[in-house]
Each structure stands twice: as C-alpha cells, then as structure tokens.
Amino acid sequence: MLLAAILTVPLAAAGLSFAARKRPAMEAANLGAFAALFVLAVALVARVLRTGSISAWNGFLRSDSLSALVVLLTAFVGLICSVYAVGYFRDDERNRVFEEDILGEVTISKLRKYYTLTPLFVFSMLLVALADNLGVMWVALEATTLTSVFLVTFYGRATSLEAAWKYAIIGGVGLSMALLGTILTYYSAHNVLETETLAGLNWSVLVTHAAQFDKTTMKLAFILILLGYGTKAGIAPMHTWKPDAYSEAPVPAAAILSSATLNCALYGLVRFYILASRCLEPDYPGRLLLLFGVLSMGISVPFVLIQSNFRRLLAYHTIDHAGIMVTALGVGGPLGALGLTLHMTFHTVAKSLLFLCAGTVYQHFRTDLFRKIKSGVIRLLPFAGAVFFMATLAIVGTPPFSLFQSEFVILQAAFAGGHYLSAVLFVVFGVGIFAGAVMHVGGLVLGPAEAGTIARWYPWRDSAVLVSTAILVLMGFWLPGPVFHLIQNAGRIVAGGP
Amino acid sequence: MIWQDPQFGNRLITMMAALVLVLQIMMVAQRWLVTNFRAFGLQSFLLASIAATIAHFNHAPQIYFVAALTLVFKAILLPLVLERLVTKIEIRQEIEPFVNIPISVIVSGLLTLLAYVVAESFHRPEEAIGPASLGHNTLAVAIALFLIGFFMMINRRKALTQVLGLLCLENGIFLAAISLTYGVPLLIELGITFDLLVAVMVLGILVYRIRETFDSMDVSKLSRLRG
C-alpha cells in the first residue's frame, strides 16, 4: 500500500497540473503532492527500519534501506524545489523572461509544462528506487531522461536546444549500453534460474544466486552497466552533457537533476555492483569503478579552476562528486560503502541548496557569468549570498560541515584498503576543487558591490533555502538517530550484507 | 516435415540475420534519409521474423507477442513517423559525413569482424544441440549492429541520422536479447518499446525545433556551449 501510494502521489499531481488552467492550481497541486510525498517517504523509512525490506504487488515493488534512503532524499529535494519553484517562476513571469522564447510559447503553457513534467520526473526516479526488477529499473531510468528533456528546453533558447540535444542523445546511447548490460546479466543468470518470467530479472532473486552466474558474461555486463549508468550519473568521460543541461534547465529542475537524479543513476550502478561483486570478486568491479571515479575527479579540476559561469561551475562540481561516490563504491568494504551512503545524503542536501542559491543570484542579476557580476553579491543579496558562500565551503569539504566527515570516511577506507594512489589523487584533486570553488565563489560573493538596491526577503525562495540551510548546518553536528541508522543499513546493503 | 526441422529453422534464422547485417551496412553507405528509414523498417521486419521463427520452432508462444510488438512499432510505426518528419523539415539528404562513404563501409566491415571475435567468447559448443540452440549464432550480428549503430551516430552530422543510429543500436540489443535468452520477459519488452517510442517522439520534436531555430539540422552547428 505504502509503496503504491508513494508512486501514485506524483502521478496524481502531474494529472492535476496538466488539467489545471490557472497557475495557483498548478502550484497547489505540486506543493500538496510533494508535501504528501515527503510524509510518505518518512513513513517508508520508519517501516523499513522496523521490519527490514518490504514489498508489494507480488514483489514488483520492493524497498530495503538503500531504496528507502534514495526515496527519502528524492522526496526531500522534490519538496524543497517545489517550494522554491513557486517563487522562481513568479519572478520569471514578473520579469517577462518567458517572452524571450524564440518559438513564442505562452507563459501558462510553459508553467504547465514545468508543473506536469516535474512530478512525472520525480515519479520515474521513485520507480527506479522501488522497482525490484532490473528491467523495470532500466525503463524507469530511461523515463527520467525522457521526462526531463523538455525541462532542459524550458526557456526555448538556441542554447537550451543544444543542451537538450546533447542530453537526450548522450543519455540515450548510455542507456542503451546499460540495457545491453541488463540483458547480459539476465543471460548470465539464465542457466542458473531457468525461468522465463519476470522473476528472472528480480534483483532480490538474482542476488541470492549471484555466485553461480556465468563469470565471463557478468564481466562484460558490468562494464556495459558502468558505462551506461555512469553516463546517466555523468562520470568522466561521458560527462559532457552535464554542464550544458544543468545551466540551461530552470534552476529548480537543475537542482533535482544534480542531486536526486545522480542518486538514482548511482543507485542503479550499486545494484549491479552488488551482483558483480558476489559473482566475481569485489576486486573486479572495484578496480573499474576506481578508474572512472578518480578520472571524473581529475577531469573536473581544470574546468572548475577556469570556469566563468557559476551554474556550470556547480555542474563540474557535481561531476567531481559523482567521481567521489564512484570511488567510494570502488574502494568498497563496509567503510567505503558507509562513506558512499553518507556522502550521498550530504551531497544531496548541499548540492540542491547550492543550485537554489545560484538561482536566486541569477535571477537578481540576470546573468550567471562571474565577470558581469564581479563581486559583492552578499551586499545586495545578504541572505542568498551568505548561504551561497557557506554552502560552497560545505560542498568542498570544509569542516565542520558534514561533507568533510563523509569524504574523510572514504579517504580512510581507501587507505585502509591499500588504494594509496587513488587516495593521494583524491586529496590532490580535492585541493584543486577547493581552490577553484572558493576562489570563484568567494570573489563573487565577497568584496565591494556596485550600486544597487538591497534585495528584500523573497518569501518562497528564501524560505526553501532557509530550511535547507538549517538542515545542512544541523547535519554537521547531529544526525537524527533513525536517519543515521538508515544510512548505516544502506551502507551494509552496498557492502553486500542483507 | 521441413517446418519442424530445427536444422531448417537454424538456416532460416542465419539467412535473415545475414540480411539484417547487409541492410545495416547499406544504411551506412546510403545518404537519402527516406531510404535509410525504409531500410530500418525492413530490418525491424526481419528481426520480428527471426523472433517469430524462434517462437515457432521452440514452441514458445510468448515470443510471438514480442514479434508482433516489433512488427507494429519498429517496422511500421517508427519509419512512418520518421518519414513524416523528413517531409516536414524538408531535408532529404545527408551532407558529407565526417568519414567518407567508402571508408565508412570499410570501418563497418572491421566492426563486424570485431563483433565476431567478441561473440566467440560467448560460444558454448556443449549447448549447441537441439532446438534450444536456435539463433545463438546471430549474437555476432547483434553486436555488429550495436557497434555500427554507434559508429553511425559518431560519423553523421544530421540530427535525424543520429536518431537512426540510436535505433540501429536498439535493434542490435533486441537481436542480442532474442539470440541469447529468447527475449527478455514480456513486460520489460513492453516497457522498452514504449520508452523507445517516446524517445523517438522527444527526439523528433527536438529535431524539428533545432531545424526551426538554426535553420539547419547539422548538429556540428550546435557548439555554443563550451567549457
């Protein structure tokens, strides 16, 4: 019941927004649905903590701690962004941004597009986390791309078409590799399970027999999955769509893309990692993951250092963090897995917050280029500017913020596991990212400002940012017991436990 | 009876798979978009026939559904949709691909060779007896379709031919699924087909808008976002 309800709520919101004729109705449908979704997600976490994994519809839907964590994070980002979106689009409408569309789409149909597609987008992400069947998971991941392509083209500029084209084509190629990988996994299990039904691709069935799977096939399957879902997660060298899509999509959608969708893609990768490490040795997937993880961190460094646009800066940051999480998975073991789930949680909160702050700055100055704003954002936008700088410090792993803890855990696991080269490169690239981000954002936020009016409190946008900030700061010192428990259990599942 | 003889079925499938490969290489050598889409339709039709043949010889009725699904969506509907798009945007011919056509054909040949080498590692002679082994030899063709589809996407400049490359890639995966495991479970197949259809619609709309905006469909002109 609970699992079905979680999936129904966003679908209902999409239907209502599609049918609505006025903006307030769409906003209400989205706000209500995402609030309900968050409550349901919390209920799911409580249930999963109490009873272990739960399933519904004959095992079609299933949730263990790992899926519950992904659902909780997705619901959280969805809720924060839906509140932010209300203020964001009203501001756009006031400033007549929608009239710049080269194809002349009118405001209300644009809003309908956003408020319909976003719940659908969230629905497909939830289905990724809740589907037990790896085939269904693939279908849902592909659906996340298809529902978000038109969010990227939202503003209808020439550049947004370019970004959407790259996003759709690179994503499409990546996901077809993942599909081939899924089919090969099915094949490697085929002779063991001897079933032609849906159960032959159910993860919970596969995982119990993984040790007997055909090893050659599984090796090839894992490579394809890594390339495929890695493309979706935006790890190097398949990351090129990311900065474009993130900087062209409307800010709340970019925030969802950069945090929740990244989690979903990694979640898919983790499910196959568990199968592969049971079938082969954890070493085989581990080495591949380390290679791609460290590469992603390395590639993002020069782009962060020379970046001239702060939304693209954040996108390269996300590539870096995708690399960190993939490295954590590659390091493996109980500690590496815990580092991964911790980092996933902290990154989701911090990165969505950063995008929202960047959005407020963007809307105030009508540009996302460093050289046009120069400096002194904090004087004109005291609240958003301060939070932007603080969240930047958090995301580059400055103590006391929580990302320092998770990165420290990952580093500790890497040293303990004997991955010295990866650990050293991790630190080196981390320093590069730190320097680039703090230099750019620090220069943007601090310093003297040009003359201008000081912004007042934006009720919708600033409240969303405030809540998210409070959570980010709080997490640095204290994680609520149940949440930490959930993260720990999820980590155990990643490490191959029950 | 010849219709019950698995040897005959095997030959039939091999022949159709060979035709599928020939069509694929033809698409690489072909500049006219409409011809390309028709070749794609024919290729999908052959894939549906392969699926139906396997269903017949293995007495596996659920594969008939897969065959019908492929026939309706990939062999008929998708080519029609794409052809309509071509008439709408009035671009009928691919300009120079990055690598010229004779070399492209040679590259496709090399990729086919590579596919055979890869498929060799999946070859299990102990299973190659009786009707259960039907279609296993088409795996090499499937991998070749996958690789050539990939090459087409890199090599062509037109947005629509990139879509075509993606579809060929998908056909390769379909053939791999059919030849390895006699298709994935039906529900998944439905989901995949649905996703594919939506993907083509989404890409079609994008192609149309790119054409309206840039007055061209040349994706190498999409190069404003850098760094």
Contacts between the chains, C-beta under 8 A, distances in Angstrom:
chain1	res1	chain2	res2	distance
A	102	B	212	8.0
A	102	B	213	5.9
A	103	B	209	6.7
A	103	B	212	6.7
A	103	B	213	7.7
A	133	B	188	7.2
A	135	B	184	5.8
A	135	B	185	6.7
A	135	B	187	7.6
A	135	B	188	3.3
A	135	B	191	6.9
A	135	B	192	7.8
A	136	B	187	7.6
A	136	B	188	6.8
A	136	B	191	6.5
A	138	B	188	7.8
A	138	B	191	8.0
A	138	B	192	7.7
A	139	B	188	7.0
A	139	B	191	3.6
A	139	B	192	6.5
A	139	B	194	7.6
A	139	B	195	5.6
A	142	B	195	4.5
A	142	B	199	7.3
A	143	B	195	6.5
A	143	B	198	7.9
A	146	B	195	6.9
A	146	B	198	5.1
A	146	B	199	6.0
A	146	B	202	5.5
A	149	B	202	5.3
A	149	B	206	7.2
A	150	B	202	7.4
A	153	B	206	7.3
A	153	B	209	7.2
A	156	B	209	8.0
A	158	B	213	5.2
A	158	B	214	6.8
A	158	B	224	7.1
A	159	B	224	5.5
A	159	B	225	5.8
A	161	B	206	6.8
A	161	B	209	5.7
A	161	B	210	5.3
A	161	B	213	5.7
A	161	B	214	7.8
A	161	B	222	7.5
A	162	B	222	4.1
A	162	B	223	7.7
A	162	B	224	6.1
A	162	B	225	5.7
A	163	B	225	6.1
A	164	B	206	5.9
A	165	B	159	6.9
A	165	B	206	5.6
A	165	B	210	6.5
A	165	B	219	6.7
A	165	B	222	5.9
A	166	B	222	7.4
A	166	B	225	7.9
A	168	B	199	7.6
A	168	B	202	6.3
A	168	B	203	5.9
A	168	B	206	6.3
A	169	B	153	7.3
A	169	B	162	5.8
A	169	B	166	7.1
A	169	B	203	7.6
A	172	B	166	5.2
A	172	B	199	6.1
A	172	B	203	7.7
A	173	B	150	7.2
A	173	B	153	6.6
A	173	B	166	6.7
A	173	B	169	7.0
A	176	B	166	7.0
A	176	B	169	5.0
A	176	B	170	6.0
A	176	B	173	6.1
A	179	B	173	5.4
A	179	B	192	7.0
A	180	B	146	6.8
A	180	B	172	8.0
A	180	B	173	5.0
A	180	B	176	6.3
A	182	B	184	8.0
A	183	B	173	6.6
A	183	B	176	6.1
A	183	B	177	4.7
A	183	B	180	6.9
A	183	B	181	7.0
A	183	B	184	6.1
A	184	B	176	7.9
A	184	B	180	7.5
A	186	B	181	5.7
A	186	B	184	6.2
A	187	B	180	4.4
A	187	B	181	5.1
A	190	B	180	7.6
A	190	B	181	5.2
A	196	B	60	7.7
A	196	B	62	7.1
A	196	B	182	7.4
A	196	B	185	7.0
A	197	B	185	6.0
A	198	B	185	4.7
A	198	B	187	5.8
A	198	B	188	7.4
A	200	B	185	6.6
A	201	B	184	7.0
A	201	B	185	6.5
A	201	B	188	6.7
A	216	B	121	5.9
A	216	B	122	7.5
A	217	B	122	6.9
A	243	B	225	7.4
A	243	B	227	7.9
A	244	B	225	4.5
A	247	B	225	7.7
A	248	B	225	7.8
A	303	B	227	6.7
A	306	B	227	7.1
A	307	B	227	7.2
A	308	B	227	7.3
A	312	B	227	7.2
